[in-house]
Amino acid sequence: MLWTSALSLAFAAGALAQGGVTVTNDGTTKVCTVNAIGNNQDDVPNILSAFTTCGTNARVVFPATQTYWIGTRLNPVLSNVDIEWRGTWLVCFIL
């Protein structure tokens, strides 16, 4: 029983460490929350995923508790999107 609980906890921690995008709806608007991957890994794929999913008439949230690593270029096309830019942003790529 303890082994199963420990395994479940380890799996949950691993899933959180991978970052990703959580999609919810606040009643009127689709909301995408971007969670950083961590460990100095490029978060641009998750950010672009959020902008694709919530790219029109939506909101994209970057929580203040996250550190985002920008390792590649991004050039999203958005329409009527509120972006809550929070967190720490590290831009690390060669032009």
N, CA, C and O atoms as CSV, one atom per row, in Angstrom:
chain,resi,resn,atom,element,x,y,z
A,1,MET,N,N,0.818,-1.183,0.000
A,1,MET,CA,C,0.000,0.000,0.000
A,1,MET,C,C,0.866,1.253,0.000
A,1,MET,O,O,0.609,2.185,-0.762
A,2,LEU,N,N,1.897,1.283,0.855
A,2,LEU,CA,C,2.790,2.443,0.888
A,2,LEU,C,C,3.525,2.596,-0.429
A,2,LEU,O,O,3.733,3.716,-0.895
A,3,TRP,N,N,3.922,1.479,-1.040
A,3,TRP,CA,C,4.640,1.531,-2.302
A,3,TRP,C,C,3.759,2.163,-3.373
A,3,TRP,O,O,4.234,2.990,-4.151
A,4,THR,N,N,2.485,1.787,-3.425
A,4,THR,CA,C,1.560,2.351,-4.406
A,4,THR,C,C,1.390,3.842,-4.197
A,4,THR,O,O,1.368,4.596,-5.170
A,5,SER,N,N,1.270,4.288,-2.957
A,5,SER,CA,C,1.120,5.711,-2.665
A,5,SER,C,C,2.367,6.471,-3.065
A,5,SER,O,O,2.277,7.558,-3.637
A,6,ALA,N,N,3.535,5.908,-2.768
A,6,ALA,CA,C,4.788,6.571,-3.126
A,6,ALA,C,C,4.933,6.657,-4.639
A,6,ALA,O,O,5.377,7.676,-5.169
A,7,LEU,N,N,4.559,5.590,-5.330
A,7,LEU,CA,C,4.621,5.577,-6.786
A,7,LEU,C,C,3.671,6.608,-7.376
A,7,LEU,O,O,4.033,7.319,-8.313
A,8,SER,N,N,2.470,6.696,-6.844
A,8,SER,CA,C,1.501,7.681,-7.329
A,8,SER,C,C,2.009,9.092,-7.111
A,8,SER,O,O,1.871,9.946,-7.987
A,9,LEU,N,N,2.598,9.344,-5.949
A,9,LEU,CA,C,3.135,10.663,-5.648
A,9,LEU,C,C,4.292,10.999,-6.581
A,9,LEU,O,O,4.381,12.126,-7.070
A,10,ALA,N,N,5.178,10.044,-6.835
A,10,ALA,CA,C,6.304,10.273,-7.736
A,10,ALA,C,C,5.816,10.541,-9.154
A,10,ALA,O,O,6.360,11.403,-9.843
A,11,PHE,N,N,4.801,9.812,-9.594
A,11,PHE,CA,C,4.247,10.015,-10.930
A,11,PHE,C,C,3.622,11.399,-11.044
A,11,PHE,O,O,3.809,12.087,-12.047
A,12,ALA,N,N,2.885,11.804,-10.024
A,12,ALA,CA,C,2.251,13.128,-10.042
A,12,ALA,C,C,3.299,14.224,-10.069
A,12,ALA,O,O,3.140,15.205,-10.795
A,13,ALA,N,N,4.360,14.082,-9.301
A,13,ALA,CA,C,5.428,15.083,-9.292
A,13,ALA,C,C,6.106,15.142,-10.655
A,13,ALA,O,O,6.451,16.227,-11.123
A,14,GLY,N,N,6.301,14.011,-11.291
A,14,GLY,CA,C,6.900,13.980,-12.620
A,14,GLY,C,C,6.021,14.647,-13.649
A,14,GLY,O,O,6.521,15.340,-14.536
A,15,ALA,N,N,4.732,14.453,-13.549
A,15,ALA,CA,C,3.807,15.077,-14.495
A,15,ALA,C,C,3.828,16.589,-14.338
A,15,ALA,O,O,3.778,17.317,-15.330
A,16,LEU,N,N,3.900,17.066,-13.099
A,16,LEU,CA,C,3.952,18.510,-12.876
A,16,LEU,C,C,5.252,19.092,-13.392
A,16,LEU,O,O,5.267,20.220,-13.886
A,17,ALA,N,N,6.345,18.349,-13.288
A,17,ALA,CA,C,7.642,18.853,-13.719
A,17,ALA,C,C,7.710,19.034,-15.227
A,17,ALA,O,O,8.569,19.767,-15.718
A,18,GLN,N,N,6.824,18.384,-15.971
A,18,GLN,CA,C,6.853,18.471,-17.416
A,18,GLN,C,C,6.169,19.723,-17.942
A,18,GLN,O,O,6.219,19.989,-19.143
A,19,GLY,N,N,5.540,20.486,-17.084
A,19,GLY,CA,C,4.851,21.685,-17.555
A,19,GLY,C,C,3.659,21.303,-18.415
A,19,GLY,O,O,3.210,20.157,-18.404
A,20,GLY,N,N,3.161,22.261,-19.147
A,20,GLY,CA,C,2.043,21.998,-20.026
A,20,GLY,C,C,1.025,23.113,-19.983
A,20,GLY,O,O,1.254,24.168,-19.393
A,21,VAL,N,N,-0.097,22.862,-20.614
A,21,VAL,CA,C,-1.156,23.851,-20.708
A,21,VAL,C,C,-2.439,23.253,-20.136
A,21,VAL,O,O,-2.855,22.158,-20.514
A,22,THR,N,N,-3.050,23.989,-19.227
A,22,THR,CA,C,-4.332,23.597,-18.671
A,22,THR,C,C,-5.392,24.499,-19.276
A,22,THR,O,O,-5.267,25.723,-19.252
A,23,VAL,N,N,-6.440,23.883,-19.821
A,23,VAL,CA,C,-7.510,24.657,-20.459
A,23,VAL,C,C,-8.760,24.584,-19.596
A,23,VAL,O,O,-9.234,23.500,-19.253
A,24,THR,N,N,-9.285,25.752,-19.251
A,24,THR,CA,C,-10.516,25.844,-18.479
A,24,THR,C,C,-11.419,26.884,-19.142
A,24,THR,O,O,-11.072,27.473,-20.166
A,25,ASN,N,N,-12.571,27.091,-18.537
A,25,ASN,CA,C,-13.491,28.114,-19.016
A,25,ASN,C,C,-14.033,28.846,-17.805
A,25,ASN,O,O,-14.538,28.221,-16.873
A,26,ASP,N,N,-13.932,30.172,-17.811
A,26,ASP,CA,C,-14.382,30.946,-16.653
A,26,ASP,C,C,-15.864,31.303,-16.728
A,26,ASP,O,O,-16.338,32.152,-15.973
A,27,GLY,N,N,-16.581,30.671,-17.617
A,27,GLY,CA,C,-18.012,30.923,-17.787
A,27,GLY,C,C,-18.313,31.650,-19.083
A,27,GLY,O,O,-19.360,31.440,-19.695
A,28,THR,N,N,-17.386,32.508,-19.501
A,28,THR,CA,C,-17.597,33.246,-20.748
A,28,THR,C,C,-16.400,33.161,-21.688
A,28,THR,O,O,-16.529,33.408,-22.887
A,29,THR,N,N,-15.229,32.809,-21.140
A,29,THR,CA,C,-14.001,32.847,-21.920
A,29,THR,C,C,-13.179,31.583,-21.702
A,29,THR,O,O,-13.074,31.085,-20.581
A,30,LYS,N,N,-12.597,31.070,-22.783
A,30,LYS,CA,C,-11.648,29.962,-22.668
A,30,LYS,C,C,-10.366,30.525,-22.066
A,30,LYS,O,O,-9.904,31.596,-22.462
A,31,VAL,N,N,-9.785,29.789,-21.093
A,31,VAL,CA,C,-8.572,30.224,-20.401
A,31,VAL,C,C,-7.509,29.132,-20.505
A,31,VAL,O,O,-7.752,27.982,-20.139
A,32,CYS,N,N,-6.336,29.500,-21.005
A,32,CYS,CA,C,-5.206,28.581,-21.065
A,32,CYS,C,C,-4.163,29.042,-20.054
A,32,CYS,O,O,-3.689,30.177,-20.116
A,33,THR,N,N,-3.810,28.165,-19.132
A,33,THR,CA,C,-2.770,28.460,-18.147
A,33,THR,C,C,-1.534,27.659,-18.515
A,33,THR,O,O,-1.590,26.437,-18.652
A,34,VAL,N,N,-0.412,28.362,-18.673
A,34,VAL,CA,C,0.834,27.725,-19.093
A,34,VAL,C,C,1.698,27.474,-17.868
A,34,VAL,O,O,2.023,28.399,-17.123
A,35,ASN,N,N,2.067,26.210,-17.667
A,35,ASN,CA,C,2.965,25.822,-16.582
A,35,ASN,C,C,4.339,25.530,-17.170
A,35,ASN,O,O,4.468,24.782,-18.140
A,36,ALA,N,N,5.359,26.127,-16.571
A,36,ALA,CA,C,6.723,25.961,-17.063
A,36,ALA,C,C,7.215,24.530,-16.876
A,36,ALA,O,O,6.802,23.837,-15.947
A,37,ILE,N,N,8.098,24.099,-17.766
A,37,ILE,CA,C,8.691,22.765,-17.679
A,37,ILE,C,C,9.709,22.714,-16.545
A,37,ILE,O,O,9.775,21.730,-15.807
A,38,GLY,N,N,10.498,23.772,-16.407
A,38,GLY,CA,C,11.538,23.813,-15.378
A,38,GLY,C,C,12.851,23.265,-15.878
A,38,GLY,O,O,12.947,22.817,-17.020
A,39,ASN,N,N,13.865,23.296,-15.032
A,39,ASN,CA,C,15.200,22.754,-15.340
A,39,ASN,C,C,15.809,23.359,-16.601
A,39,ASN,O,O,16.493,22.665,-17.354
A,40,ASN,N,N,15.567,24.641,-16.834
A,40,ASN,CA,C,16.124,25.343,-17.995
A,40,ASN,C,C,15.782,24.668,-19.322
A,40,ASN,O,O,16.607,24.635,-20.236
A,41,GLN,N,N,14.575,24.134,-19.427
A,41,GLN,CA,C,14.104,23.532,-20.673
A,41,GLN,C,C,13.209,24.530,-21.398
A,41,GLN,O,O,12.482,25.300,-20.772
A,42,ASP,N,N,13.272,24.505,-22.702
A,42,ASP,CA,C,12.548,25.454,-23.541
A,42,ASP,C,C,11.032,25.320,-23.353
A,42,ASP,O,O,10.461,24.256,-23.591
A,43,ASP,N,N,10.394,26.404,-22.927
A,43,ASP,CA,C,8.947,26.415,-22.718
A,43,ASP,C,C,8.168,26.871,-23.946
A,43,ASP,O,O,6.938,26.883,-23.919
A,44,VAL,N,N,8.852,27.244,-25.012
A,44,VAL,CA,C,8.166,27.764,-26.201
A,44,VAL,C,C,7.137,26.780,-26.773
A,44,VAL,O,O,6.051,27.225,-27.144
A,45,PRO,N,N,7.409,25.481,-26.866
A,45,PRO,CA,C,6.370,24.581,-27.388
A,45,PRO,C,C,5.058,24.648,-26.591
A,45,PRO,O,O,3.978,24.630,-27.182
A,46,ASN,N,N,5.143,24.724,-25.262
A,46,ASN,CA,C,3.927,24.838,-24.447
A,46,ASN,C,C,3.265,26.201,-24.624
A,46,ASN,O,O,2.038,26.301,-24.651
A,47,ILE,N,N,4.072,27.242,-24.742
A,47,ILE,CA,C,3.523,28.583,-24.944
A,47,ILE,C,C,2.792,28.650,-26.283
A,47,ILE,O,O,1.687,29.187,-26.364
A,48,LEU,N,N,3.407,28.107,-27.326
A,48,LEU,CA,C,2.748,28.091,-28.642
A,48,LEU,C,C,1.483,27.242,-28.619
A,48,LEU,O,O,0.500,27.574,-29.281
A,49,SER,N,N,1.503,26.152,-27.863
A,49,SER,CA,C,0.303,25.323,-27.728
A,49,SER,C,C,-0.830,26.123,-27.099
A,49,SER,O,O,-1.976,26.041,-27.542
A,50,ALA,N,N,-0.508,26.897,-26.066
A,50,ALA,CA,C,-1.525,27.735,-25.421
A,50,ALA,C,C,-2.053,28.778,-26.392
A,50,ALA,O,O,-3.259,29.017,-26.449
A,51,PHE,N,N,-1.161,29.400,-27.155
A,51,PHE,CA,C,-1.586,30.421,-28.111
A,51,PHE,C,C,-2.398,29.822,-29.259
A,51,PHE,O,O,-3.251,30.503,-29.828
A,52,THR,N,N,-2.147,28.571,-29.602
A,52,THR,CA,C,-2.953,27.901,-30.629
A,52,THR,C,C,-4.334,27.568,-30.074
A,52,THR,O,O,-5.346,27.813,-30.731
A,53,THR,N,N,-4.375,27.015,-28.878
A,53,THR,CA,C,-5.641,26.612,-28.263
A,53,THR,C,C,-6.491,27.820,-27.879
A,53,THR,O,O,-7.711,27.802,-28.045
A,54,CYS,N,N,-5.856,28.859,-27.370
A,54,CYS,CA,C,-6.565,30.048,-26.885
A,54,CYS,C,C,-6.170,31.282,-27.699
A,54,CYS,O,O,-5.970,32.358,-27.136
A,55,GLY,N,N,-6.061,31.133,-28.990
A,55,GLY,CA,C,-5.578,32.210,-29.849
A,55,GLY,C,C,-6.621,33.200,-30.312
A,55,GLY,O,O,-6.286,34.212,-30.927
A,56,THR,N,N,-7.889,32.923,-30.023
A,56,THR,CA,C,-8.963,33.815,-30.445
A,56,THR,C,C,-10.000,33.933,-29.333
A,56,THR,O,O,-10.475,32.930,-28.801
A,57,ASN,N,N,-10.343,35.177,-28.991
A,57,ASN,CA,C,-11.385,35.442,-27.980
A,57,ASN,C,C,-11.176,34.627,-26.707
A,57,ASN,O,O,-12.077,33.915,-26.264
A,58,ALA,N,N,-9.992,34.735,-26.127
A,58,ALA,CA,C,-9.651,33.913,-24.965
A,58,ALA,C,C,-8.684,34.658,-24.053
A,58,ALA,O,O,-8.407,35.842,-24.245
A,59,ARG,N,N,-8.175,33.929,-23.048
A,59,ARG,CA,C,-7.185,34.481,-22.123
A,59,ARG,C,C,-6.080,33.451,-21.925
A,59,ARG,O,O,-6.347,32.256,-21.798
A,60,VAL,N,N,-4.835,33.926,-21.900
A,60,VAL,CA,C,-3.685,33.071,-21.630
A,60,VAL,C,C,-3.020,33.588,-20.358
A,60,VAL,O,O,-2.718,34.775,-20.240
A,61,VAL,N,N,-2.798,32.681,-19.409
A,61,VAL,CA,C,-2.263,33.046,-18.101
A,61,VAL,C,C,-0.906,32.380,-17.895
A,61,VAL,O,O,-0.738,31.182,-18.123
A,62,PHE,N,N,0.054,33.192,-17.456
A,62,PHE,CA,C,1.365,32.706,-17.048
A,62,PHE,C,C,1.488,32.991,-15.555
A,62,PHE,O,O,1.738,34.136,-15.178
A,63,PRO,N,N,1.320,31.977,-14.684
A,63,PRO,CA,C,1.314,32.201,-13.238
A,63,PRO,C,C,2.615,32.827,-12.714
A,63,PRO,O,O,3.702,32.566,-13.228
A,64,ALA,N,N,2.471,33.647,-11.689
A,64,ALA,CA,C,3.598,34.363,-11.095
A,64,ALA,C,C,4.629,33.422,-10.470
A,64,ALA,O,O,5.789,33.800,-10.311
A,65,THR,N,N,4.226,32.221,-10.119
A,65,THR,CA,C,5.127,31.283,-9.440
A,65,THR,C,C,6.037,30.522,-10.401
A,65,THR,O,O,6.860,29.720,-9.959
A,66,GLN,N,N,5.906,30.756,-11.696
A,66,GLN,CA,C,6.631,29.984,-12.697
A,66,GLN,C,C,7.827,30.756,-13.257
A,66,GLN,O,O,7.821,31.987,-13.283
A,67,THR,N,N,8.855,30.025,-13.705
A,67,THR,CA,C,9.976,30.600,-14.440
A,67,THR,C,C,9.963,30.010,-15.834
A,67,THR,O,O,10.086,28.797,-16.004
A,68,TYR,N,N,9.815,30.864,-16.828
A,68,TYR,CA,C,9.702,30.434,-18.226
A,68,TYR,C,C,11.032,30.633,-18.935
A,68,TYR,O,O,11.643,31.699,-18.861
A,69,TRP,N,N,11.461,29.593,-19.619
A,69,TRP,CA,C,12.722,29.582,-20.354
A,69,TRP,C,C,12.383,29.680,-21.833
A,69,TRP,O,O,11.767,28.774,-22.394
A,70,ILE,N,N,12.781,30.769,-22.461
A,70,ILE,CA,C,12.510,30.977,-23.889
A,70,ILE,C,C,13.787,30.647,-24.635
A,70,ILE,O,O,14.742,31.424,-24.622
A,71,GLY,N,N,13.805,29.488,-25.289
A,71,GLY,CA,C,15.001,29.001,-25.959
A,71,GLY,C,C,14.911,29.033,-27.474
A,71,GLY,O,O,15.912,28.822,-28.159
A,72,THR,N,N,13.735,29.290,-27.999
A,72,THR,CA,C,13.559,29.390,-29.449
A,72,THR,C,C,12.608,30.547,-29.740
A,72,THR,O,O,11.921,31.048,-28.849
A,73,ARG,N,N,12.585,30.953,-30.983
A,73,ARG,CA,C,11.718,32.071,-31.368
A,73,ARG,C,C,10.256,31.668,-31.346
A,73,ARG,O,O,9.899,30.512,-31.572
A,74,LEU,N,N,9.424,32.659,-31.067
A,74,LEU,CA,C,7.989,32.438,-31.187
A,74,LEU,C,C,7.371,33.692,-31.785
A,74,LEU,O,O,7.757,34.815,-31.462
A,75,ASN,N,N,6.410,33.473,-32.655
A,75,ASN,CA,C,5.746,34.561,-33.345
A,75,ASN,C,C,4.266,34.211,-33.496
A,75,ASN,O,O,3.801,33.934,-34.602
A,76,PRO,N,N,3.525,34.224,-32.382
A,76,PRO,CA,C,2.122,33.814,-32.453
A,76,PRO,C,C,1.249,34.878,-33.117
A,76,PRO,O,O,1.558,36.069,-33.081
A,77,VAL,N,N,0.172,34.430,-33.713
A,77,VAL,CA,C,-0.835,35.322,-34.279
A,77,VAL,C,C,-2.081,35.151,-33.416
A,77,VAL,O,O,-2.657,34.066,-33.341
A,78,LEU,N,N,-2.485,36.240,-32.769
A,78,LEU,CA,C,-3.594,36.188,-31.823
A,78,LEU,C,C,-4.660,37.200,-32.209
A,78,LEU,O,O,-4.383,38.189,-32.886
A,79,SER,N,N,-5.884,36.935,-31.766
A,79,SER,CA,C,-6.990,37.849,-32.030
A,79,SER,C,C,-7.865,37.950,-30.789
A,79,SER,O,O,-8.478,36.970,-30.368
A,80,ASN,N,N,-7.917,39.159,-30.202
A,80,ASN,CA,C,-8.751,39.414,-29.033
A,80,ASN,C,C,-8.401,38.472,-27.880
A,80,ASN,O,O,-9.268,37.783,-27.343
A,81,VAL,N,N,-7.122,38.451,-27.509
A,81,VAL,CA,C,-6.633,37.586,-26.437
A,81,VAL,C,C,-6.046,38.454,-25.327
A,81,VAL,O,O,-5.197,39.309,-25.580
A,82,ASP,N,N,-6.502,38.227,-24.105
A,82,ASP,CA,C,-5.908,38.861,-22.933
A,82,ASP,C,C,-4.794,37.952,-22.445
A,82,ASP,O,O,-4.997,36.753,-22.251
A,83,ILE,N,N,-3.606,38.534,-22.246
A,83,ILE,CA,C,-2.469,37.753,-21.764
A,83,ILE,C,C,-2.057,38.299,-20.408
A,83,ILE,O,O,-1.783,39.490,-20.263
A,84,GLU,N,N,-2.017,37.425,-19.424
A,84,GLU,CA,C,-1.567,37.783,-18.081
A,84,GLU,C,C,-0.109,37.373,-17.958
A,84,GLU,O,O,0.198,36.238,-17.596
A,85,TRP,N,N,0.797,38.317,-18.265
A,85,TRP,CA,C,2.239,38.065,-18.240
A,85,TRP,C,C,2.729,38.166,-16.803
A,85,TRP,O,O,2.876,39.266,-16.270
A,86,ARG,N,N,2.977,37.046,-16.189
A,86,ARG,CA,C,3.526,37.022,-14.835
A,86,ARG,C,C,4.710,36.060,-14.835
A,86,ARG,O,O,5.111,35.565,-15.888
A,87,GLY,N,N,5.242,35.809,-13.710
A,87,GLY,CA,C,6.351,34.867,-13.614
A,87,GLY,C,C,7.672,35.523,-13.979
A,87,GLY,O,O,7.748,36.728,-14.219
A,88,THR,N,N,8.702,34.700,-14.013
A,88,THR,CA,C,10.038,35.130,-14.395
A,88,THR,C,C,10.299,34.627,-15.802
A,88,THR,O,O,9.990,33.481,-16.129
A,89,TRP,N,N,10.875,35.497,-16.640
A,89,TRP,CA,C,11.114,35.156,-18.034
A,89,TRP,C,C,12.598,35.205,-18.332
A,89,TRP,O,O,13.244,36.235,-18.139
A,90,LEU,N,N,13.138,34.088,-18.804
A,90,LEU,CA,C,14.544,33.993,-19.194
A,90,LEU,C,C,14.607,33.754,-20.696
A,90,LEU,O,O,14.093,32.750,-21.189
A,91,VAL,N,N,15.230,34.665,-21.417
A,91,VAL,CA,C,15.337,34.541,-22.866
A,91,VAL,C,C,16.773,34.125,-23.171
A,91,VAL,O,O,17.716,34.872,-22.911
A,92,CYS,N,N,16.925,32.923,-23.725
A,92,CYS,CA,C,18.242,32.347,-23.920
A,92,CYS,C,C,18.334,31.642,-25.265
A,92,CYS,O,O,18.183,30.423,-25.346
A,93,PHE,N,N,18.584,32.415,-26.324
A,93,PHE,CA,C,18.802,31.791,-27.631
A,93,PHE,C,C,19.708,32.668,-28.454
A,93,PHE,O,O,19.874,33.856,-28.179
A,94,ILE,N,N,20.294,32.061,-29.472
A,94,ILE,CA,C,21.223,32.763,-30.363
A,94,ILE,C,C,20.457,33.195,-31.597
A,94,ILE,O,O,19.753,32.390,-32.207
A,95,LEU,N,N,20.588,34.443,-31.964
A,95,LEU,CA,C,19.896,34.949,-33.156
A,95,LEU,C,C,20.577,34.522,-34.413
A,95,LEU,O,O,20.125,34.862,-35.507
